Structures are given as structure tokens and as C-alpha cells.
Amino acid sequence: MFARHQGHPVRVSIIIPTKDEELTIENVVQGCVKVLQGIAHEIIVVDASSDSTVERAVRTGARVVKQVGHGGLGEALVQGFNSSRGDYIVTLDGDGTYDPADLPRALELLLKDQADLVNGNRFAGMEDGAMPLTNRIGNRILTSTGNFLFGTKIMDSQSGFKGFRRGILADLALFEKGFPISSELIAEASKMNMRIKEVGISYKRRIGQTKLSPRKHGPSILWAVLKMLRDYRPLLLFGGIGVVFIAAGFLVAWPIIVTYVEEGSFDLVGRALVAIFCWLAGLISIFTGVILDTVNYTVRKIEGRMANSASRDFS
């Protein structure tokens, strides 16, 4: 299905993180093997299961890496990246929701050097009922936030279907250990001005119980968004917090102002102290945002100069 690229076999690594996916892992691996016929590839299952997922994965030809850590998605993917040998890497889940038949669509962009990172948009071919309403709403919020922060035009930032050139791993700083790594991959690629493309993929109903719980994982993903604001747009985060504090200070101080204007007296000392605290906290927050934004700008300039220097040395 895939031709040789630049005169040598292209090796593709498929990374599949699993946790108790004994009902689906065989079909997923077999689907990958079928699609990748004629191309040198490896299928790596990074497993944190307590059922027979490992045995079933090995039986169908996958190489299993036993996950080290607390079983988070981010941990699994990074360990899979480190264990892989392919020139191109594609990730997808082992729960049967993703269709391996979509792999060629992502790989084509990578093999033709039209993208550095390819993201699968599940909304383009989503089966009815495949994503609960709460997850859909959360996805839209996180995707919109990421697009605003990083200037991207992604439709589904939380998709587990992603492909990229192996070479970009050296430029990505991946720290998230759980589900937020989906946003982190796009954020890091955008920060390094990499070419990000999106392809429509199918998304099916999951067999078995979902691992993503809005109540359990929602706060961690929200916290990850706040950290991204801190790291990439600190002025927006701390400036916004500062404005809220200053506004709160004026609300607290308003009765003091009214009393002083109407009666010429000043006797609400407690309110005055609270208002002063809010104003000081707001100013400190805004100044913090300005300082961090300046530092970020300097770091980006240094990174840009280093990248330009490296490209000149390479050429």
C-alpha cells in the first residue's frame, strides 16, 4: 500500500496504550497489520492492564512494553516513543474506537513531507453515541482554548490519533503524565512552528467501560490548560487575575466611597483594608504577568536563533 520513500524502506511505529483492553486489542492490532502490509513497521502496545491484554496483543504480533508508573496516558505514550524505532510514529487507542484503516491518511501527509504532526479529527466521522455529551463539551472548550493560545485551527485537540516525524521528538518537551498530553503535543509543535495538519477519521462506540471520566479527569485537564496559560500566555493569565482582583477591590470599596461623598466620614476600616489588599494583589499579578511574558519572549527569540543556526549548520 505504501511505496518505498527516497530509495529505502520506511519504518513506521504504531504506539497503542492499553489498560484492560482484552476485548478489542486483537482486532486493533490485526487491523494495523493489514493496513501496513508492504511497509516495514512495528506495533508497540504499552500496557498497564490486569487482564489478558498482553497475551492477546503478543498473539497477534505486537511488541509489548510493560508500562512503568501510575498508568497515565502521557506516561504510556512517552515510554512508547522511547521504545520505538520508526522514522514515523502514529498513536491510537486500543479500545476499538479508532479504525486502523485511517492510518494511510495520516501517513501520506508525513511521507510526502507535507506535515510534521498530523492530528485525527474524530468529529468528521463520529458514530452516534460514540462520545458522551459531557466529553464533547469538554473537548470543544479545551480545543478552543488551545487554538486561542497557540494560533492553531484544530477541530479535535483531544484526539488520541496523532502521527508525526520521529525527528520532532528532540524538540518537544513533554511532561504531562495523563490525558493532557494530547494538548501538550499540539502546543509544543505549535511553539516550535511545526507544520500541523488535521485529517478526518472515523470514531466508533467503545466496547467496554471508558477510561476518561469528566469528574475524575476533568480537573486535571483544566489544570493542564491553566499551566499552558502560565507557560505560553502568562500575561493573559496573570493579567486576567489581576483585573479581577482590582475590580473586586472597587466593589468592596464602593460603600466607602459613597459614604465619604455623602456624609464626609470614613469609618469602614475593615472594608478599606480588604480593598487595598485586592488592589495590591491585582497589581502584583499584572506585574508578574508582564515579567513572565518578557521572559517568554526572550526565550522564544533564543530558541528561534538556535533553530536558525542549526539549520544553517545542517545545510
Contacts in CASP RR format, 6 or more apart in sequence:
PFRMAT RR
TARGET T0000
AUTHOR 0000-0000-0000
METHOD contacts of the structure
MODEL  1
MFARHQGHPVRVSIIIPTKDEELTIENVVQGCVKVLQGIAHEIIVVDASS
DSTVERAVRTGARVVKQVGHGGLGEALVQGFNSSRGDYIVTLDGDGTYDP
ADLPRALELLLKDQADLVNGNRFAGMEDGAMPLTNRIGNRILTSTGNFLF
GTKIMDSQSGFKGFRRGILADLALFEKGFPISSELIAEASKMNMRIKEVG
ISYKRRIGQTKLSPRKHGPSILWAVLKMLRDYRPLLLFGGIGVVFIAAGF
LVAWPIIVTYVEEGSFDLVGRALVAIFCWLAGLISIFTGVILDTVNYTVR
KIEGRMANSASRDFS
1 35 0 8 1.000
1 36 0 8 1.000
1 37 0 8 1.000
1 38 0 8 1.000
1 39 0 8 1.000
1 104 0 8 1.000
2 10 0 8 1.000
2 36 0 8 1.000
2 38 0 8 1.000
2 39 0 8 1.000
2 104 0 8 1.000
2 107 0 8 1.000
2 111 0 8 1.000
4 10 0 8 1.000
5 111 0 8 1.000
9 39 0 8 1.000
9 40 0 8 1.000
10 39 0 8 1.000
10 40 0 8 1.000
10 87 0 8 1.000
10 88 0 8 1.000
10 111 0 8 1.000
11 39 0 8 1.000
11 40 0 8 1.000
11 41 0 8 1.000
11 42 0 8 1.000
11 85 0 8 1.000
11 86 0 8 1.000
11 87 0 8 1.000
11 88 0 8 1.000
12 36 0 8 1.000
12 39 0 8 1.000
12 40 0 8 1.000
12 41 0 8 1.000
12 42 0 8 1.000
12 86 0 8 1.000
12 87 0 8 1.000
12 88 0 8 1.000
12 89 0 8 1.000
12 90 0 8 1.000
12 107 0 8 1.000
13 41 0 8 1.000
13 42 0 8 1.000
13 43 0 8 1.000
13 44 0 8 1.000
13 84 0 8 1.000
13 85 0 8 1.000
13 86 0 8 1.000
13 88 0 8 1.000
13 89 0 8 1.000
13 90 0 8 1.000
13 166 0 8 1.000
14 32 0 8 1.000
14 36 0 8 1.000
14 41 0 8 1.000
14 42 0 8 1.000
14 43 0 8 1.000
14 44 0 8 1.000
14 89 0 8 1.000
14 90 0 8 1.000
14 91 0 8 1.000
14 92 0 8 1.000
14 103 0 8 1.000
15 44 0 8 1.000
15 46 0 8 1.000
15 77 0 8 1.000
15 80 0 8 1.000
15 81 0 8 1.000
15 84 0 8 1.000
15 89 0 8 1.000
15 90 0 8 1.000
15 91 0 8 1.000
15 92 0 8 1.000
16 25 0 8 1.000
16 28 0 8 1.000
16 29 0 8 1.000
16 32 0 8 1.000
16 43 0 8 1.000
16 44 0 8 1.000
16 45 0 8 1.000
16 46 0 8 1.000
16 57 0 8 1.000
16 62 0 8 1.000
16 91 0 8 1.000
16 92 0 8 1.000
16 93 0 8 1.000
16 94 0 8 1.000
17 45 0 8 1.000
17 46 0 8 1.000
17 47 0 8 1.000
17 48 0 8 1.000
17 67 0 8 1.000
17 72 0 8 1.000
17 73 0 8 1.000
17 74 0 8 1.000
17 76 0 8 1.000
17 77 0 8 1.000
17 91 0 8 1.000
17 93 0 8 1.000
17 94 0 8 1.000
18 25 0 8 1.000
18 45 0 8 1.000
18 46 0 8 1.000
18 47 0 8 1.000
18 48 0 8 1.000
18 49 0 8 1.000
18 53 0 8 1.000
18 57 0 8 1.000
18 94 0 8 1.000
19 47 0 8 1.000
19 48 0 8 1.000
19 49 0 8 1.000
19 53 0 8 1.000
19 71 0 8 1.000
19 211 0 8 1.000
20 49 0 8 1.000
20 50 0 8 1.000
20 51 0 8 1.000
20 53 0 8 1.000
21 28 0 8 1.000
21 49 0 8 1.000
21 53 0 8 1.000
21 94 0 8 1.000
21 95 0 8 1.000
21 96 0 8 1.000
22 49 0 8 1.000
22 51 0 8 1.000
22 52 0 8 1.000
22 53 0 8 1.000
22 56 0 8 1.000
23 207 0 8 1.000
23 208 0 8 1.000
24 94 0 8 1.000
24 95 0 8 1.000
24 96 0 8 1.000
24 207 0 8 1.000
25 45 0 8 1.000
25 53 0 8 1.000
25 56 0 8 1.000
25 57 0 8 1.000
25 60 0 8 1.000
25 62 0 8 1.000
25 94 0 8 1.000
26 56 0 8 1.000
26 57 0 8 1.000
26 59 0 8 1.000
26 60 0 8 1.000
27 96 0 8 1.000
28 92 0 8 1.000
28 94 0 8 1.000
28 95 0 8 1.000
28 96 0 8 1.000
28 98 0 8 1.000
28 100 0 8 1.000
29 43 0 8 1.000
29 45 0 8 1.000
29 57 0 8 1.000
29 60 0 8 1.000
29 61 0 8 1.000
29 62 0 8 1.000
30 60 0 8 1.000
31 100 0 8 1.000
31 101 0 8 1.000
32 41 0 8 1.000
32 43 0 8 1.000
32 100 0 8 1.000
32 103 0 8 1.000
33 43 0 8 1.000
33 60 0 8 1.000
33 61 0 8 1.000
34 100 0 8 1.000
35 100 0 8 1.000
35 101 0 8 1.000
35 103 0 8 1.000
35 104 0 8 1.000
36 103 0 8 1.000
42 63 0 8 1.000
42 84 0 8 1.000
42 85 0 8 1.000
42 86 0 8 1.000
43 61 0 8 1.000
43 62 0 8 1.000
43 63 0 8 1.000
44 62 0 8 1.000
44 63 0 8 1.000
44 64 0 8 1.000
44 65 0 8 1.000
44 80 0 8 1.000
44 83 0 8 1.000
44 84 0 8 1.000
45 53 0 8 1.000
45 54 0 8 1.000
45 57 0 8 1.000
45 62 0 8 1.000
45 63 0 8 1.000
45 64 0 8 1.000
45 65 0 8 1.000
46 64 0 8 1.000
46 65 0 8 1.000
46 67 0 8 1.000
46 76 0 8 1.000
46 77 0 8 1.000
46 79 0 8 1.000
46 80 0 8 1.000
46 83 0 8 1.000
47 53 0 8 1.000
47 54 0 8 1.000
47 57 0 8 1.000
47 64 0 8 1.000
47 65 0 8 1.000
47 66 0 8 1.000
47 67 0 8 1.000
48 67 0 8 1.000
48 69 0 8 1.000
48 71 0 8 1.000
48 72 0 8 1.000
48 76 0 8 1.000
54 64 0 8 1.000
54 66 0 8 1.000
57 64 0 8 1.000
58 64 0 8 1.000
63 83 0 8 1.000
65 79 0 8 1.000
65 80 0 8 1.000
65 83 0 8 1.000
67 75 0 8 1.000
67 76 0 8 1.000
67 79 0 8 1.000
68 75 0 8 1.000
68 79 0 8 1.000
69 75 0 8 1.000
70 177 0 8 1.000
72 177 0 8 1.000
72 178 0 8 1.000
72 179 0 8 1.000
73 177 0 8 1.000
73 178 0 8 1.000
73 179 0 8 1.000
73 181 0 8 1.000
73 182 0 8 1.000
74 174 0 8 1.000
74 176 0 8 1.000
74 177 0 8 1.000
74 178 0 8 1.000
74 179 0 8 1.000
74 181 0 8 1.000
75 177 0 8 1.000
75 178 0 8 1.000
77 91 0 8 1.000
77 174 0 8 1.000
77 181 0 8 1.000
78 174 0 8 1.000
78 181 0 8 1.000
81 89 0 8 1.000
81 169 0 8 1.000
84 166 0 8 1.000
86 166 0 8 1.000
87 165 0 8 1.000
87 166 0 8 1.000
88 107 0 8 1.000
88 110 0 8 1.000
88 111 0 8 1.000
88 163 0 8 1.000
88 164 0 8 1.000
88 165 0 8 1.000
88 166 0 8 1.000
89 163 0 8 1.000
89 164 0 8 1.000
89 166 0 8 1.000
89 169 0 8 1.000
90 103 0 8 1.000
90 106 0 8 1.000
90 107 0 8 1.000
90 161 0 8 1.000
90 162 0 8 1.000
90 163 0 8 1.000
91 160 0 8 1.000
91 161 0 8 1.000
91 162 0 8 1.000
91 163 0 8 1.000
92 98 0 8 1.000
92 100 0 8 1.000
92 103 0 8 1.000
92 160 0 8 1.000
92 161 0 8 1.000
93 160 0 8 1.000
93 161 0 8 1.000
95 206 0 8 1.000
95 207 0 8 1.000
95 208 0 8 1.000
95 210 0 8 1.000
95 211 0 8 1.000
96 204 0 8 1.000
96 206 0 8 1.000
96 207 0 8 1.000
97 130 0 8 1.000
97 203 0 8 1.000
97 204 0 8 1.000
97 205 0 8 1.000
97 206 0 8 1.000
98 160 0 8 1.000
98 161 0 8 1.000
98 201 0 8 1.000
98 202 0 8 1.000
98 203 0 8 1.000
98 204 0 8 1.000
99 201 0 8 1.000
99 202 0 8 1.000
99 204 0 8 1.000
101 202 0 8 1.000
102 120 0 8 1.000
102 161 0 8 1.000
102 199 0 8 1.000
102 200 0 8 1.000
102 201 0 8 1.000
102 202 0 8 1.000
105 199 0 8 1.000
105 200 0 8 1.000
105 201 0 8 1.000
106 118 0 8 1.000
106 120 0 8 1.000
106 161 0 8 1.000
106 162 0 8 1.000
106 163 0 8 1.000
106 199 0 8 1.000
107 163 0 8 1.000
109 115 0 8 1.000
109 118 0 8 1.000
109 197 0 8 1.000
109 199 0 8 1.000
110 118 0 8 1.000
110 163 0 8 1.000
110 164 0 8 1.000
110 165 0 8 1.000
114 195 0 8 1.000
114 197 0 8 1.000
115 195 0 8 1.000
115 196 0 8 1.000
115 197 0 8 1.000
116 164 0 8 1.000
116 165 0 8 1.000
116 168 0 8 1.000
116 189 0 8 1.000
116 194 0 8 1.000
116 195 0 8 1.000
116 196 0 8 1.000
117 162 0 8 1.000
117 163 0 8 1.000
117 164 0 8 1.000
117 165 0 8 1.000
117 168 0 8 1.000
117 185 0 8 1.000
117 186 0 8 1.000
117 189 0 8 1.000
117 194 0 8 1.000
117 195 0 8 1.000
117 196 0 8 1.000
117 197 0 8 1.000
118 162 0 8 1.000
118 163 0 8 1.000
118 164 0 8 1.000
118 196 0 8 1.000
118 197 0 8 1.000
118 198 0 8 1.000
118 199 0 8 1.000
119 154 0 8 1.000
119 156 0 8 1.000
119 157 0 8 1.000
119 159 0 8 1.000
119 161 0 8 1.000
119 162 0 8 1.000
119 163 0 8 1.000
119 186 0 8 1.000
119 196 0 8 1.000
119 197 0 8 1.000
119 198 0 8 1.000
119 199 0 8 1.000
120 156 0 8 1.000
120 159 0 8 1.000
120 160 0 8 1.000
120 161 0 8 1.000
120 162 0 8 1.000
120 198 0 8 1.000
120 199 0 8 1.000
120 200 0 8 1.000
120 201 0 8 1.000
121 154 0 8 1.000
121 155 0 8 1.000
121 156 0 8 1.000
121 159 0 8 1.000
121 198 0 8 1.000
121 199 0 8 1.000
121 200 0 8 1.000
121 201 0 8 1.000
122 130 0 8 1.000
122 131 0 8 1.000
122 156 0 8 1.000
122 159 0 8 1.000
122 161 0 8 1.000
122 200 0 8 1.000
122 201 0 8 1.000
122 202 0 8 1.000
122 203 0 8 1.000
123 155 0 8 1.000
123 156 0 8 1.000
123 203 0 8 1.000
124 155 0 8 1.000
124 200 0 8 1.000
124 201 0 8 1.000
124 202 0 8 1.000
125 200 0 8 1.000
125 201 0 8 1.000
125 202 0 8 1.000
125 203 0 8 1.000
126 202 0 8 1.000
126 203 0 8 1.000
127 202 0 8 1.000
127 203 0 8 1.000
127 204 0 8 1.000
127 205 0 8 1.000
129 205 0 8 1.000
130 203 0 8 1.000
130 204 0 8 1.000
130 205 0 8 1.000
130 206 0 8 1.000
131 139 0 8 1.000
131 203 0 8 1.000
132 210 0 8 1.000
132 214 0 8 1.000
134 214 0 8 1.000
135 212 0 8 1.000
135 214 0 8 1.000
138 214 0 8 1.000
138 218 0 8 1.000
139 156 0 8 1.000
139 157 0 8 1.000
139 158 0 8 1.000
142 157 0 8 1.000
142 158 0 8 1.000
142 183 0 8 1.000
142 221 0 8 1.000
142 225 0 8 1.000
143 154 0 8 1.000
143 155 0 8 1.000
143 156 0 8 1.000
143 157 0 8 1.000
143 158 0 8 1.000
145 225 0 8 1.000
145 228 0 8 1.000
146 152 0 8 1.000
146 154 0 8 1.000
146 157 0 8 1.000
146 183 0 8 1.000
146 186 0 8 1.000
146 187 0 8 1.000
146 225 0 8 1.000
146 228 0 8 1.000
147 153 0 8 1.000
147 154 0 8 1.000
147 157 0 8 1.000
149 187 0 8 1.000
149 228 0 8 1.000
149 229 0 8 1.000
149 232 0 8 1.000
149 233 0 8 1.000
150 186 0 8 1.000
150 187 0 8 1.000
150 190 0 8 1.000
150 191 0 8 1.000
150 232 0 8 1.000
151 190 0 8 1.000
152 186 0 8 1.000
152 190 0 8 1.000
152 196 0 8 1.000
153 198 0 8 1.000
154 186 0 8 1.000
154 196 0 8 1.000
154 198 0 8 1.000
155 198 0 8 1.000
156 198 0 8 1.000
157 182 0 8 1.000
157 183 0 8 1.000
157 186 0 8 1.000
158 179 0 8 1.000
158 182 0 8 1.000
158 183 0 8 1.000
159 182 0 8 1.000
159 201 0 8 1.000
160 182 0 8 1.000
161 201 0 8 1.000
162 182 0 8 1.000
162 185 0 8 1.000
164 185 0 8 1.000
164 189 0 8 1.000
168 189 0 8 1.000
168 192 0 8 1.000
168 194 0 8 1.000
171 188 0 8 1.000
171 192 0 8 1.000
171 194 0 8 1.000
172 185 0 8 1.000
172 188 0 8 1.000
172 189 0 8 1.000
172 192 0 8 1.000
173 188 0 8 1.000
174 181 0 8 1.000
174 184 0 8 1.000
174 185 0 8 1.000
174 188 0 8 1.000
175 184 0 8 1.000
176 183 0 8 1.000
176 184 0 8 1.000
176 224 0 8 1.000
178 217 0 8 1.000
178 220 0 8 1.000
179 212 0 8 1.000
179 217 0 8 1.000
179 220 0 8 1.000
179 221 0 8 1.000
180 220 0 8 1.000
180 221 0 8 1.000
180 224 0 8 1.000
180 225 0 8 1.000
183 221 0 8 1.000
183 224 0 8 1.000
183 225 0 8 1.000
183 228 0 8 1.000
184 224 0 8 1.000
184 228 0 8 1.000
186 196 0 8 1.000
187 228 0 8 1.000
187 232 0 8 1.000
189 196 0 8 1.000
190 196 0 8 1.000
191 232 0 8 1.000
191 300 0 8 1.000
192 303 0 8 1.000
192 307 0 8 1.000
226 237 0 8 1.000
229 236 0 8 1.000
229 237 0 8 1.000
230 237 0 8 1.000
230 238 0 8 1.000
230 292 0 8 1.000
231 296 0 8 1.000
232 296 0 8 1.000
233 293 0 8 1.000
234 288 0 8 1.000
234 289 0 8 1.000
234 292 0 8 1.000
234 293 0 8 1.000
234 296 0 8 1.000
235 289 0 8 1.000
235 290 0 8 1.000
235 292 0 8 1.000
235 293 0 8 1.000
237 289 0 8 1.000
238 285 0 8 1.000
238 286 0 8 1.000
238 288 0 8 1.000
238 289 0 8 1.000
238 292 0 8 1.000
239 285 0 8 1.000
239 286 0 8 1.000
239 289 0 8 1.000
240 285 0 8 1.000
240 286 0 8 1.000
241 282 0 8 1.000
241 285 0 8 1.000
242 281 0 8 1.000
242 282 0 8 1.000
242 283 0 8 1.000
242 285 0 8 1.000
242 286 0 8 1.000
243 282 0 8 1.000
243 286 0 8 1.000
244 282 0 8 1.000
245 278 0 8 1.000
245 279 0 8 1.000
245 281 0 8 1.000
245 282 0 8 1.000
245 285 0 8 1.000
246 278 0 8 1.000
246 279 0 8 1.000
246 282 0 8 1.000
246 283 0 8 1.000
248 278 0 8 1.000
249 274 0 8 1.000
249 275 0 8 1.000
249 278 0 8 1.000
249 279 0 8 1.000
250 275 0 8 1.000
252 271 0 8 1.000
252 274 0 8 1.000
252 275 0 8 1.000
252 278 0 8 1.000
253 271 0 8 1.000
253 272 0 8 1.000
253 275 0 8 1.000
255 268 0 8 1.000
255 271 0 8 1.000
256 266 0 8 1.000
256 268 0 8 1.000
256 271 0 8 1.000
256 272 0 8 1.000
256 275 0 8 1.000
259 265 0 8 1.000
259 266 0 8 1.000
259 267 0 8 1.000
259 268 0 8 1.000
260 266 0 8 1.000
266 272 0 8 1.000
END
